[in-house]
Amino acid sequence: MDPYFAPIFTGLLAMAVMAYLAYSIVREPVEDEHMLSIASSIEEGAKAFIGRQYRTIILFSLLISTVLWIFTGDPRYVGSFLSGVFLSLLSAYIGMVIAVKANVRTAYAAISSPSKAFSTAFRGGGVMGLSVTGLSLLGVSILVMVFRDPAPLVAFGFGSSLSALFAQLGGGIFTKAADIGADLAGKIEQKIPEDDPRNPAVIADQVGDNVGDCAGRGSDLFESISDDYVTAMLLGSLLLHPLGRDSALFPLALGAVGVSSTIIGILITRRWRGIKPMASFNISLIVTVVLCSIGAFISSILLLGDLGIFYSVLSGMATMLIIGLVSQHYLGLERSPVRNVAKASEYGAAINIITGLSYALQSPFIPILLVLLSVLFSYYITGGSLYGIVGANLGTDLATGIIMSGDAFGPISDNAAGIAEMAGGGRKSLEALSELDSMGNTTKAYTKAFAAASGAFSAVVILVTFNEMIGVRLEAFSIGPSFIVGVLLGGVLPFLFSSYAIGATARTAYRVVEEVRRQFRELPGILEWRDRPDYSRCVDIATRFALSQMPLPGLLGVVAPVIVGLLLGKYALSAMLLGGLASSSILSPFFTFGGGIWDNAKKHIEVEFWMKGTPTHAAAVTGDTVGDPLKDVAGPSLNIFMKLMNMTALLIAPIIIS
């Protein structure tokens, strides 16, 4: 039997379990017509945005596939590229569709059973976790089994990276523009509560949770796993094939271990009596990690006969778990960074932002240090083998499914709380949903920190793979003009990309704010509950402007490596990738943690002190508004931008060599 059947079977099993979870959610009845009406508006807006966004992505993909065909003349590359785009979009779409079905059922379940609400929301998140990990494993396994050559799969990783950048950037701009518009024109100017149905942007805000936090993040982690599979196989073909070992099977075997463990972790997750929701999730995460460790040990012994690789995998897993603790330190409501920024809000918005900025600037240090220690450990524990670094990178991916499930749980519980609030839910159900929303904020923050560190790890491996392909070792670099130009250019590109992403969010938010103000001005009965806001207008404006801002920064990640590689050569391109890796790895956690601290400082003031409507709360809302595009647009998109540049370099490496 072909050994690739095992990971293919595991991918199909993930699809079957995903279908079971989706069916178990959809069949749950909702007997509250008001909730169903609100949920229908959210679903309609989300599908409209995704439909228009996907049409744009498909158009660009067809153009790039034509260029690929012209330059390679190899149908394997074109097929792999289109497969990467299609499966990335499909995995995100499946997860988002089930998320919008799960949110109203979570809200309705909370009326009678908080335990059932938790179960419904997490099963919805589980669909996203399994769609991302299962489809990635399935797609890569089938292609490598058919081609028997990992080289064309570089186009698969390139396609998934390109579609992920568009999905994350477009979804992030929509999400935060709607959020900022709802906050500024509603909460601050009109003093109405969050998720108030009188706010014309409230439905757009709920839609944004699905297209950004669900679909966007799903595409992000799909491309991260796929890129890691591809680079592990490609680097393995250079390092392991001379030893008579199968370079492709080990990464896919680890992927099968991770997906199988995730299935078990999702199925055992439930609200245990007397245990808070976050503790229930942590139990499932620990079970998943233990099962992954056992599977990694068996795979390392059977396929490679090398315990050093197993220790490398463990170091990657440990890095991700410790980064979770770091994220809890910076973002926990009871931890000193959040409390100190909340305290600073008493002295105005400026002190709030300055204090938050000081914590944001220190936040990348420990995650980057952990990644570097893992790289060094995995390199030396395997006797100076670069494949040890590959093992550590694959170790960071093993628990992606359960982590993604927790991340998608966040927007589902957030939407559920918003639906219950707008539908006039009772105090008991609102308190239960508030607890779930709090857990969702924690899991979303963990996923962003995880994605930032995992992205840095992946970029290191892609850079090493590129250098091996072109025959350049980092030790051989001389500090010449090409190196200096490449490093500085690579270092500044993430800043340019971030500037465009943040500016695009501001420009789109400005349009949403204008529309909300117009409706309040022309329909004064909205605030008095006499007139109904035009929710669809805000959704349409946010959609149009978000999608118009999406293509340019995505093309930057493709065009820059091509120009540098063709004009300045392989040394300058390698140096540019190194500079991009350095600045992106620092900027991404800076944005992610900084925005999260400002966000949770506002929540701390609302939850602990009940100070809504006070100048202190207004200062915290300002900080939160500044942090929104950082943590939900620039930070997550930078992870993908960094890897897109690297995958583009891998794709054009044969041309540069020739």
C-alpha positions as CSV (number, residue, x, y, z in Angstrom):
1,M,0.0,0.0,0.0
2,D,1.2,3.5,-0.8
3,P,2.5,5.1,2.4
4,Y,0.8,8.4,1.4
5,F,-2.6,6.8,1.8
6,A,-2.2,7.3,5.6
7,P,-2.2,11.1,5.6
8,I,-4.8,11.1,2.9
9,F,-7.1,8.9,5.0
10,T,-6.5,11.2,8.0
11,G,-7.5,14.2,6.0
12,L,-10.7,12.5,4.8
13,L,-11.4,11.5,8.4
14,A,-11.1,15.1,9.4
15,M,-13.6,16.1,6.7
16,A,-16.0,13.4,8.0
17,V,-15.8,14.6,11.6
18,M,-16.1,18.2,10.4
19,A,-19.3,17.3,8.5
20,Y,-20.6,15.6,11.7
21,L,-19.9,18.7,13.8
22,A,-21.5,21.0,11.2
23,Y,-24.6,18.8,11.0
24,S,-24.9,18.7,14.8
25,I,-24.9,22.5,14.8
26,V,-27.3,23.1,11.9
27,R,-30.0,20.7,13.3
28,E,-30.3,22.6,16.6
29,P,-33.6,24.5,16.5
30,V,-33.9,28.3,17.3
31,E,-37.4,29.4,18.2
32,D,-36.7,33.1,18.7
33,E,-37.7,35.0,15.6
34,H,-36.0,38.2,16.6
35,M,-32.7,36.3,17.0
36,L,-33.2,34.6,13.7
37,S,-33.8,37.9,11.9
38,I,-30.6,39.4,13.3
39,A,-28.6,36.3,12.5
40,S,-30.0,36.3,9.0
41,S,-28.8,39.9,8.4
42,I,-25.3,38.9,9.6
43,E,-25.2,35.8,7.4
44,E,-26.4,37.8,4.4
45,G,-23.7,40.4,4.9
46,A,-20.9,37.9,5.5
47,K,-21.8,35.9,2.3
48,A,-22.1,39.1,0.2
49,F,-18.6,40.2,1.3
50,I,-17.0,36.8,0.9
51,G,-18.6,36.4,-2.6
52,R,-17.2,39.8,-3.8
53,Q,-13.8,39.2,-2.1
54,Y,-13.4,35.7,-3.6
55,R,-14.2,37.0,-7.1
56,T,-11.4,39.5,-6.8
57,I,-8.9,36.8,-5.5
58,I,-9.9,34.4,-8.2
59,L,-9.4,37.0,-10.9
60,F,-5.8,37.8,-9.7
61,S,-5.1,34.1,-9.3
62,L,-6.1,33.4,-12.9
63,L,-3.8,36.2,-14.1
64,I,-0.9,34.9,-12.0
65,S,-1.5,31.3,-13.2
66,T,-1.1,32.5,-16.8
67,V,2.2,34.1,-15.9
68,L,3.3,30.9,-14.2
69,W,2.4,28.9,-17.3
70,I,4.4,31.3,-19.5
71,F,7.5,31.1,-17.4
72,T,7.5,27.5,-16.4
73,G,5.5,25.7,-19.1
74,D,4.8,23.0,-16.5
75,P,1.1,22.2,-15.8
76,R,2.1,20.8,-12.4
77,Y,3.1,24.3,-11.1
78,V,-0.1,25.8,-12.5
79,G,-2.3,23.1,-11.0
80,S,-0.5,23.3,-7.7
81,F,-0.9,27.1,-7.5
82,L,-4.7,26.9,-8.3
83,S,-5.1,24.1,-5.8
84,G,-3.5,26.2,-3.1
85,V,-5.7,29.1,-3.8
86,F,-8.9,27.0,-4.0
87,L,-8.3,24.9,-0.9
88,S,-7.3,28.0,1.1
89,L,-10.5,29.8,0.2
90,L,-12.6,26.7,0.6
91,S,-11.3,26.0,4.2
92,A,-12.0,29.5,5.3
93,Y,-15.5,29.6,3.6
94,I,-16.6,26.3,5.3
95,G,-15.5,27.6,8.7
96,M,-17.2,31.0,8.2
97,V,-20.5,29.5,7.0
98,I,-20.8,27.2,10.0
99,A,-19.7,30.1,12.3
100,V,-22.6,32.2,11.2
101,K,-24.9,29.2,11.8
102,A,-23.4,28.6,15.3
103,N,-23.6,32.1,16.6
104,V,-27.4,32.3,16.8
105,R,-27.7,28.8,18.2
106,T,-25.2,29.7,20.9
107,A,-27.2,32.7,21.8
108,Y,-30.4,30.7,22.0
109,A,-28.8,27.8,23.9
110,A,-27.6,30.3,26.6
111,I,-31.2,31.0,27.6
112,S,-31.6,27.5,28.9
113,S,-28.1,26.0,29.3
114,P,-24.8,27.8,29.5
115,S,-23.1,24.4,29.1
116,K,-24.9,23.8,25.8
117,A,-24.0,27.3,24.6
118,F,-20.3,26.5,25.3
119,S,-20.6,23.2,23.5
120,T,-22.3,24.7,20.4
121,A,-19.8,27.5,20.1
122,F,-16.8,25.2,20.4
123,R,-18.2,22.7,17.9
124,G,-18.5,25.7,15.5
125,G,-14.9,26.5,16.1
126,G,-14.0,22.9,15.6
127,V,-15.4,23.0,12.1
128,M,-12.9,25.7,11.3
129,G,-10.0,23.9,13.0
130,L,-10.6,20.7,11.0
131,S,-11.4,22.4,7.7
132,V,-8.0,24.3,7.9
133,T,-5.8,21.4,9.0
134,G,-7.7,18.6,7.2
135,L,-7.8,20.3,3.8
136,S,-4.2,21.3,4.0
137,L,-3.0,17.8,4.8
138,L,-5.3,16.3,2.2
139,G,-4.3,18.7,-0.6
140,V,-0.5,18.4,-0.1
141,S,-0.6,14.6,0.4
142,I,-2.6,14.0,-2.8
143,L,-0.3,16.3,-4.9
144,V,3.0,14.8,-3.6
145,M,1.6,11.3,-4.2
146,V,0.7,12.2,-7.8
147,F,3.9,14.2,-8.6
148,R,6.4,12.2,-6.5
149,D,8.4,15.5,-6.5
150,P,8.0,18.3,-3.9
151,A,9.3,21.0,-6.2
152,P,6.0,21.8,-7.9
153,L,4.3,22.1,-4.5
154,V,6.1,25.4,-4.0
155,A,3.4,26.8,-6.2
156,F,0.8,25.3,-3.8
157,G,2.3,27.2,-0.9
158,F,2.6,30.4,-3.0
159,G,-1.1,30.1,-4.0
160,S,-2.2,29.6,-0.4
161,S,-0.1,32.5,0.8
162,L,-1.4,34.9,-1.9
163,S,-5.0,34.1,-1.2
164,A,-4.5,34.2,2.5
165,L,-3.0,37.7,2.3
166,F,-5.9,39.0,0.3
167,A,-8.4,37.2,2.7
168,Q,-6.8,38.4,5.9
169,L,-6.1,42.0,4.7
170,G,-9.5,42.5,3.1
171,G,-11.4,40.9,5.9
172,G,-9.3,42.8,8.5
173,I,-9.9,46.1,6.9
174,F,-13.7,45.4,6.7
175,T,-13.8,44.2,10.3
176,K,-11.9,47.1,11.9
177,A,-13.5,49.8,9.7
178,A,-16.9,48.6,10.8
179,D,-15.8,48.3,14.4
180,I,-14.2,51.7,14.5
181,G,-17.2,53.3,12.7
182,A,-19.6,51.7,15.2
183,D,-17.5,52.9,18.2
184,L,-16.8,56.4,17.1
185,A,-20.2,57.4,15.7
186,G,-22.2,55.3,18.2
187,K,-20.5,54.7,21.5
188,I,-18.5,57.9,21.7
189,E,-20.6,60.5,19.9
190,Q,-24.1,59.3,20.7
191,K,-23.3,57.5,24.1
192,I,-25.2,54.4,23.1
193,P,-24.0,51.0,24.3
194,E,-22.0,48.5,22.3
195,D,-24.2,46.1,20.1
196,D,-27.1,48.6,20.3
197,P,-29.6,47.9,17.5
198,R,-29.9,51.7,17.0
199,N,-26.4,51.8,15.6
200,P,-26.4,51.6,11.8
201,A,-23.0,49.9,11.8
202,V,-23.8,47.2,14.4
203,I,-24.6,44.5,11.8
204,A,-21.4,45.4,9.8
205,D,-19.5,45.0,13.0
206,Q,-20.9,41.5,13.6
207,V,-20.3,40.6,9.9
208,G,-16.7,41.7,10.4
209,D,-16.1,39.2,13.2
210,N,-16.9,36.4,10.7
211,V,-15.1,37.6,7.6
212,G,-12.0,38.8,9.5
213,D,-11.5,36.7,12.6
214,C,-13.0,33.5,11.0
215,A,-12.3,33.4,7.3
216,G,-9.2,35.6,7.4
217,R,-7.5,33.8,10.3
218,G,-8.5,30.5,8.8
219,S,-6.7,31.3,5.5
220,D,-3.7,32.6,7.5
221,L,-3.2,29.3,9.4
222,F,-4.0,27.2,6.3
223,E,-1.1,28.8,4.4
224,S,1.2,28.6,7.4
225,I,0.7,24.8,7.7
226,S,0.9,24.3,3.9
227,D,4.1,26.3,3.6
228,D,5.6,24.3,6.4
229,Y,4.7,21.0,4.7
230,V,6.2,22.2,1.4
231,T,9.4,23.6,2.7
232,A,10.0,20.6,5.0
233,M,9.6,18.3,2.0
234,L,11.8,20.5,-0.2
235,L,14.6,20.9,2.3
236,G,14.3,17.2,3.1
237,S,14.8,16.4,-0.6
238,L,18.2,18.1,-0.3
239,L,19.2,16.7,3.1
240,L,17.5,13.3,3.5
241,H,17.3,11.8,0.0
242,P,21.1,11.3,-0.1
243,L,20.6,9.2,3.1
244,G,18.0,7.1,1.4
245,R,15.1,8.5,3.4
246,D,11.7,9.7,2.3
247,S,11.8,13.4,2.6
248,A,8.1,13.9,2.0
249,L,6.6,11.3,4.3
250,F,7.8,12.5,7.7
251,P,6.2,16.0,7.5
252,L,2.9,14.5,6.3
253,A,3.1,11.8,9.0
254,L,3.5,14.5,11.6
255,G,0.6,16.4,10.0
256,A,-1.6,13.2,10.3
257,V,-0.6,13.0,14.0
258,G,-1.6,16.6,14.6
259,V,-5.0,16.2,12.8
260,S,-5.8,13.0,14.6
261,S,-5.0,14.5,17.9
262,T,-7.0,17.5,17.1
263,I,-10.1,15.4,16.3
264,I,-9.8,13.7,19.8
265,G,-9.2,17.1,21.5
266,I,-12.3,18.6,19.9
267,L,-14.6,15.7,20.6
268,I,-13.7,15.6,24.3
269,T,-14.2,19.3,24.8
270,R,-17.2,20.0,27.0
271,R,-18.2,22.3,29.9
272,W,-17.3,20.2,32.9
273,R,-19.3,20.8,36.1
274,G,-17.6,23.4,38.3
275,I,-15.0,24.2,35.8
276,K,-14.8,27.5,33.8
277,P,-14.9,27.4,30.0
278,M,-11.3,28.4,29.7
279,A,-10.2,25.5,31.9
280,S,-12.2,23.1,29.8
281,F,-10.4,24.4,26.7
282,N,-7.0,24.1,28.4
283,I,-7.8,20.4,29.3
284,S,-8.5,19.7,25.6
285,L,-5.3,21.6,24.5
286,I,-3.2,19.5,27.0
287,V,-4.7,16.2,25.8
288,T,-4.0,17.2,22.2
289,V,-0.4,18.2,22.9
290,V,0.2,14.9,24.8
291,L,-1.2,12.8,22.0
292,C,0.9,14.9,19.5
293,S,4.0,14.2,21.5
294,I,3.4,10.4,21.5
295,G,2.7,10.4,17.8
296,A,5.8,12.5,17.0
297,F,8.0,10.1,19.0
298,I,6.7,7.1,17.1
299,S,7.0,8.9,13.7
300,S,10.6,10.0,14.4
301,I,11.7,6.5,15.4
302,L,9.9,4.6,12.6
303,L,10.6,7.0,9.7
304,L,13.9,8.6,10.6
305,G,15.3,6.5,13.4
306,D,16.5,9.7,15.0
307,L,15.5,10.9,18.5
308,G,17.1,14.2,17.9
309,I,14.3,15.1,15.4
310,F,11.8,14.2,18.1
311,Y,13.4,16.5,20.6
312,S,13.3,19.2,17.9
313,V,9.6,18.7,17.4
314,L,9.1,18.9,21.2
315,S,11.0,22.2,21.3
316,G,8.7,23.7,18.7
317,M,5.6,22.5,20.7
318,A,7.0,23.9,23.9
319,T,7.8,27.2,22.3
320,M,4.1,27.6,21.3
321,L,2.8,26.7,24.7
322,I,5.1,29.1,26.5
323,I,4.2,31.9,24.0
324,G,0.6,31.2,25.1
325,L,1.7,32.0,28.7
326,V,3.4,35.2,27.5
327,S,0.2,36.3,25.7
328,Q,-1.8,35.7,28.9
329,H,0.8,37.9,30.8
330,Y,0.4,40.8,28.4
331,L,-3.3,40.5,27.7
332,G,-4.9,39.0,30.8
333,L,-7.4,41.4,32.4
334,E,-5.9,40.8,35.8
335,R,-2.2,41.1,34.7
336,S,-0.2,44.3,35.3
337,P,0.2,45.5,31.6
338,V,-3.6,45.7,31.1
339,R,-4.3,47.1,34.6
340,N,-1.6,49.7,34.3
341,V,-2.9,50.9,30.9
342,A,-6.4,51.0,32.4
343,K,-5.1,53.1,35.3
344,A,-3.4,55.4,32.8
345,S,-6.7,56.1,31.2
346,E,-7.7,58.1,34.2
347,Y,-5.2,60.7,33.0
348,G,-6.5,60.9,29.4
349,A,-6.1,59.2,26.1
350,A,-2.5,60.4,25.5
351,I,-1.2,58.7,28.7
352,N,-3.2,55.6,27.8
353,I,-1.6,55.4,24.4
354,I,1.9,56.2,25.7
355,T,1.7,53.5,28.5
356,G,0.3,50.9,26.0
357,L,3.0,51.7,23.6
358,S,5.7,51.1,26.2
359,Y,4.4,47.6,26.8
360,A,3.9,47.0,23.1
361,L,7.6,47.8,22.4
362,Q,8.8,45.3,24.9
363,S,6.4,42.5,24.0
364,P,8.3,41.0,21.0
365,F,11.4,40.3,23.0
366,I,10.4,37.1,24.8
367,P,8.5,35.5,21.8
368,I,11.5,36.2,19.5
369,L,13.9,34.9,22.1
370,L,11.9,31.7,22.5
371,V,12.0,31.1,18.7
372,L,15.7,31.7,18.6
373,L,16.4,29.3,21.5
374,S,14.3,26.7,19.8
375,V,16.2,27.2,16.5
376,L,19.5,26.8,18.2
377,F,18.4,23.8,20.4
378,S,16.9,21.9,17.4
379,Y,20.0,22.6,15.3
380,Y,22.5,21.4,17.8
381,I,20.5,18.5,19.2
382,T,20.5,16.9,15.7
383,G,24.2,17.3,15.3
384,G,24.2,20.5,13.3
385,S,21.5,19.4,10.9
386,L,19.2,22.0,9.3
387,Y,16.5,19.4,9.3
388,G,16.4,19.8,13.1
389,I,15.1,23.3,12.5
390,V,12.5,21.8,10.2
391,G,11.4,19.4,13.0
392,A,11.0,22.3,15.4
393,N,8.9,24.3,12.9
394,L,6.7,21.3,12.2
395,G,6.3,21.0,16.0
396,T,4.7,24.4,16.1
397,D,2.0,23.3,13.7
398,L,0.9,20.1,15.5
399,A,-1.7,21.7,17.7
400,T,-2.9,24.2,15.1
401,G,-6.2,22.5,14.7
402,I,-7.3,22.9,18.4
403,I,-5.8,26.4,18.6
404,M,-7.8,27.4,15.5
405,S,-10.9,25.9,17.0
406,G,-10.4,28.1,20.1
407,D,-9.8,31.1,17.8
408,A,-13.0,30.6,15.8
409,F,-14.8,30.1,19.1
410,G,-14.1,33.8,19.8
411,P,-16.1,35.5,17.0
412,I,-18.9,32.9,17.4
413,S,-19.3,33.8,21.1
414,D,-18.8,37.5,20.4
415,N,-21.6,37.3,17.7
416,A,-23.8,35.3,20.1
417,A,-23.4,38.0,22.8
418,G,-24.2,40.7,20.3
419,I,-27.3,38.8,19.0
420,A,-28.6,38.3,22.5
421,E,-28.0,41.9,23.4
422,M,-29.8,43.2,20.3
423,A,-32.7,40.7,20.9
424,G,-33.1,41.8,24.5
425,G,-31.9,38.6,26.1
426,G,-32.3,38.0,29.8
427,R,-29.7,38.7,32.4
428,K,-28.8,35.0,33.0
429,S,-28.1,34.4,29.3
430,L,-26.2,37.6,28.8
431,E,-23.9,36.8,31.8
432,A,-23.3,33.3,30.4
433,L,-22.4,34.7,27.0
434,S,-20.2,37.4,28.5
435,E,-18.2,34.6,30.2
436,L,-17.9,32.8,26.8
437,D,-16.9,36.1,25.1
438,S,-14.2,36.6,27.7
439,M,-12.8,33.2,26.9
440,G,-13.1,33.9,23.2
441,N,-11.0,37.1,23.6
442,T,-8.3,35.1,25.4
443,T,-8.2,32.3,22.7
444,K,-8.1,34.9,19.9
445,A,-5.2,36.7,21.5
446,Y,-3.4,33.4,21.9
447,T,-3.9,32.5,18.3
448,K,-2.6,35.9,17.1
449,A,0.6,35.4,19.3
450,F,0.9,31.8,18.0
451,A,0.5,32.9,14.4
452,A,3.2,35.6,14.8
453,A,5.7,33.3,16.4
454,S,4.8,30.4,14.0
455,G,5.2,32.8,11.1
456,A,8.6,33.8,12.2
457,F,9.6,30.2,12.5
458,S,8.2,29.3,9.1
459,A,10.0,32.3,7.5
460,V,13.3,31.1,9.0
461,V,12.8,27.6,7.4
462,I,11.8,29.1,4.1
463,L,14.9,31.3,4.1
464,V,17.1,28.3,4.9
465,T,15.4,26.3,2.1
466,F,15.9,29.1,-0.4
467,N,19.6,29.4,0.5
468,E,20.0,25.7,0.1
469,M,18.3,25.8,-3.3
470,I,20.5,28.5,-4.7
471,G,23.7,27.2,-3.0
472,V,24.2,30.1,-0.6
473,R,25.0,29.5,3.1
474,L,24.5,32.4,5.5
475,E,28.1,31.9,6.7
476,A,29.3,32.8,3.2
477,F,27.7,36.3,3.2
478,S,30.1,39.2,2.9
479,I,29.0,42.7,3.9
480,G,29.1,44.1,0.4
481,P,26.8,46.5,-1.4
482,S,24.3,43.7,-2.5
483,F,23.9,42.5,1.1
484,I,23.4,46.0,2.5
485,V,20.9,47.0,-0.2
486,G,19.0,43.7,0.3
487,V,18.9,43.8,4.1
488,L,17.8,47.4,4.3
489,L,15.2,47.1,1.5
490,G,13.8,43.9,3.1
491,G,13.7,45.6,6.5
492,V,11.7,48.6,5.3
493,L,9.1,46.7,3.1
494,P,7.1,45.5,6.2
495,F,6.8,49.1,7.4
496,L,5.6,50.2,4.0
497,F,3.1,47.3,3.9
498,S,1.9,48.1,7.4
499,S,1.5,51.8,6.6
500,Y,-0.8,50.9,3.7
501,A,-2.8,48.4,5.7
502,I,-3.4,50.8,8.6
503,G,-4.1,53.7,6.3
504,A,-6.6,51.6,4.3
505,T,-8.4,50.8,7.5
506,A,-8.6,54.5,8.4
507,R,-9.9,55.5,5.0
508,T,-12.6,52.8,5.1
509,A,-13.5,53.6,8.7
510,Y,-13.9,57.3,7.7
511,R,-16.6,56.3,5.1
512,V,-18.4,54.2,7.7
513,V,-18.4,57.0,10.2
514,E,-19.8,59.4,7.6
515,E,-22.6,57.0,6.8
516,V,-23.6,56.4,10.5
517,R,-23.6,60.2,11.1
518,R,-25.7,60.7,8.0
519,Q,-28.3,58.3,9.2
520,F,-28.5,59.8,12.7
521,R,-28.8,63.2,11.1
522,E,-31.4,62.4,8.5
523,L,-33.4,59.9,10.6
524,P,-33.4,61.4,14.2
525,G,-36.1,58.8,15.1
526,I,-33.4,56.1,15.1
527,L,-32.1,57.1,18.5
528,E,-35.7,57.3,19.8
529,W,-36.5,53.8,18.5
530,R,-39.0,55.2,16.0
531,D,-37.0,54.5,12.8
532,R,-35.0,51.4,11.8
533,P,-31.4,52.0,10.7
534,D,-30.3,50.9,7.2
535,Y,-27.8,48.2,8.2
536,S,-27.1,47.0,4.7
537,R,-25.8,50.5,3.7
538,C,-22.8,50.3,6.1
539,V,-22.1,46.7,5.1
540,D,-22.0,47.7,1.4
541,I,-19.7,50.7,2.1
542,A,-17.3,48.7,4.2
543,T,-17.2,45.9,1.6
544,R,-16.6,48.2,-1.4
545,F,-13.8,50.2,0.2
546,A,-12.1,47.2,1.9
547,L,-11.9,45.3,-1.4
548,S,-10.6,48.3,-3.3
549,Q,-7.7,48.6,-0.8
550,M,-6.8,44.9,-0.9
551,P,-4.8,44.2,-4.1
552,L,-1.9,46.7,-4.0
553,P,-0.2,45.5,-0.7
554,G,-0.6,41.9,-1.8
555,L,1.2,42.6,-5.1
556,L,4.0,44.2,-3.2
557,G,4.9,40.9,-1.6
558,V,5.1,39.3,-5.1
559,V,6.7,42.0,-7.2
560,A,9.5,43.1,-4.7
561,P,11.3,39.7,-4.6
562,V,11.0,39.2,-8.4
563,I,12.5,42.6,-9.1
564,V,15.3,42.3,-6.6
565,G,16.1,38.7,-7.6
566,L,16.2,39.4,-11.4
567,L,18.0,42.8,-11.1
568,L,20.4,42.4,-8.2
569,G,20.9,38.6,-8.0
570,K,20.5,35.8,-5.5
571,Y,22.7,37.3,-2.8
572,A,20.7,40.5,-2.7
573,L,17.4,38.6,-2.7
574,S,18.6,36.3,0.2
575,A,19.6,39.4,2.1
576,M,16.2,41.1,1.4
577,L,14.4,38.0,2.8
578,L,16.6,38.2,5.9
579,G,15.8,41.9,6.4
580,G,12.1,41.2,5.9
581,L,12.2,38.4,8.4
582,A,13.9,40.5,11.0
583,S,11.5,43.5,10.9
584,S,8.3,41.5,10.3
585,S,9.1,39.2,13.3
586,I,9.4,42.2,15.5
587,L,6.6,44.4,14.1
588,S,3.9,41.6,14.1
589,P,4.0,40.9,17.9
590,F,4.4,44.6,18.5
591,F,1.1,45.3,16.7
592,T,-0.6,42.2,18.1
593,F,0.2,42.7,21.7
594,G,-0.1,46.5,21.6
595,G,-3.5,46.4,20.2
596,G,-4.6,43.7,22.5
597,I,-3.4,45.6,25.6
598,W,-5.4,48.7,24.6
599,D,-8.5,46.5,23.8
600,N,-8.4,44.7,27.2
601,A,-7.7,47.8,29.1
602,K,-11.0,49.1,27.9
603,K,-12.7,45.8,28.8
604,H,-11.1,46.0,32.3
605,I,-12.6,49.4,32.9
606,E,-16.0,48.2,31.7
607,V,-16.0,44.9,33.6
608,E,-14.2,45.7,36.8
609,F,-15.2,49.3,37.4
610,W,-18.5,49.7,35.4
611,M,-17.2,53.1,34.2
612,K,-18.9,53.3,30.8
613,G,-19.7,56.8,29.7
614,T,-17.0,58.4,31.9
615,P,-13.9,60.3,30.7
616,T,-11.7,57.4,31.8
617,H,-13.7,55.0,29.6
618,A,-13.6,57.5,26.7
619,A,-9.8,57.6,26.9
620,A,-9.7,53.8,27.0
621,V,-12.0,53.6,23.9
622,T,-9.6,55.9,22.1
623,G,-6.7,53.6,22.9
624,D,-8.7,50.6,21.8
625,T,-9.6,52.3,18.5
626,V,-6.0,53.1,17.8
627,G,-5.1,49.5,18.6
628,D,-7.8,47.9,16.4
629,P,-6.1,48.1,13.0
630,L,-2.8,47.1,14.6
631,K,-3.9,43.9,16.2
632,D,-6.5,42.8,13.6
633,V,-5.1,44.1,10.3
634,A,-1.4,45.0,10.2
635,G,-0.2,42.4,12.7
636,P,-1.9,39.2,11.3
637,S,-1.3,40.4,7.7
638,L,2.4,40.9,8.3
639,N,2.8,37.2,9.1
640,I,1.5,36.3,5.7
641,F,3.3,39.1,3.9
642,M,6.6,37.8,5.3
643,K,5.9,34.2,4.1
644,L,4.6,35.4,0.7
645,M,7.9,37.1,-0.1
646,N,9.7,34.0,0.9
647,M,7.5,31.7,-1.2
648,T,7.8,34.0,-4.2
649,A,11.6,33.7,-3.8
650,L,11.4,29.9,-3.7
651,L,9.2,29.9,-6.8
652,I,11.6,32.0,-8.9
653,A,14.8,30.3,-7.5
654,P,15.3,28.1,-10.6
655,I,15.1,31.2,-12.8
656,I,17.7,33.1,-10.6
657,I,20.0,30.1,-10.6
658,S,19.9,29.8,-14.4
